[in-house]
């Protein structure tokens, strides 16, 4: 009945409703980001804990105990991560006198370069800095107030996470029933497929990210340590975490790596060594390691990724940037299984046609067969068991398609 009502609407009305829905969704995210961010993160973490929870349930443990033990394992893992960073930051702070001396040396060198290059004397530079002191103090005060409120928000965030995770695991069957009741019975097969595939994608993606953090920290930190860079492990760990934010995080990670190296050394070659090592590790990560670990079950195109990260950052801050990619992946799964929203799935995906829709009219359609053909053409692995069998059968039969032939 709902599908018939939607199909009876004029196309312009349906598109207008979609755009209005996107607008109100953005307003809801802005207004409720303090509530939604921990809830969404808790949802992803609960999905990651499902294998451990199910394993404990198969050992005949009570439901509450299985959830509690799964949550305890997560708390221990996070505690070890916090301890690791605390130890690295303590090591950095112990070198504060050397850092202060190196920063002063670099600033003097930079000031001398400006004086020689632009004829702006050191005295004028000092006067300019003195004039800006009051503004800098006002900015620093604002940052301090913002940091205090941020710390409060972080404490609330961390406090809510275990509660949300526990309740999501405890009421998971109720929530799944709620999802099914939103849709008419003929659509339940698609809903089940979307739910199962979303779980696979989330576990594959987030599990791959955990492995990625570990090997980038070890690989980058180990190489820098062998070269002789101070605080190498800290640089590797910071870059590994920031690399979770697509594109933007890598740039910030490079900048922080350079700043830590500058403050720890009076020479120029360590900076070049850090940048070269980061570039080498990124090449291995992007082209060899990460594709093999995460796979290619759902691929988001670079344009959608960059816009999604920036938009999520504008709507929900840093937490939104970290959560943007898995949310986009889940949205793509939902869009691909909805007749009325499939064009949004095409916009987000990486199933790039080799021929223009201007030349091949079949590419202008929302046909599922066309979508599956484009996935095969772009070597995107299916997650549904039936699609996996079809792909294997197609390979066995030698059913390769020519370029542009759908």
Secondary structure, DSSP 8 states (H G I E B T S, - for coil): -HHHHHHHS-HHHHHHHHHHHHHHHHHHHHHTHHHHHHHHHHHHHHHHHHHHHHHHHHTT--HHHHHHHHHHHHHHHHHHHHHHHHHHHHHHHHTHHHHHHHHHHHHHHHHHHHHHHH---HHHHHHHHHHTHHHHHHHHHHHHHHHHHHHHHHHHHHHHHHHHHHHHHHTHHHHHHHHHHTS-GGGHHHHHHHHHHHHHHHHHHHHHHHHHHHHHHHHHHHHHHHHT-TTHHHHHHHHHHHTTSTTHHHHHHHHHHHHHHHHH-SSSHHHHHHHHHHHHHHHHIIIIIHHHHH-SSS-B-HHHHHHHHHHHHHHHHHHHHHHHHHHHHHHHHHHHT-TTTHHHHHHHB----SS-TTT-GGGGS--HHHHHHHHHHTT----SHHHHHHHHHHHHTT----TT--
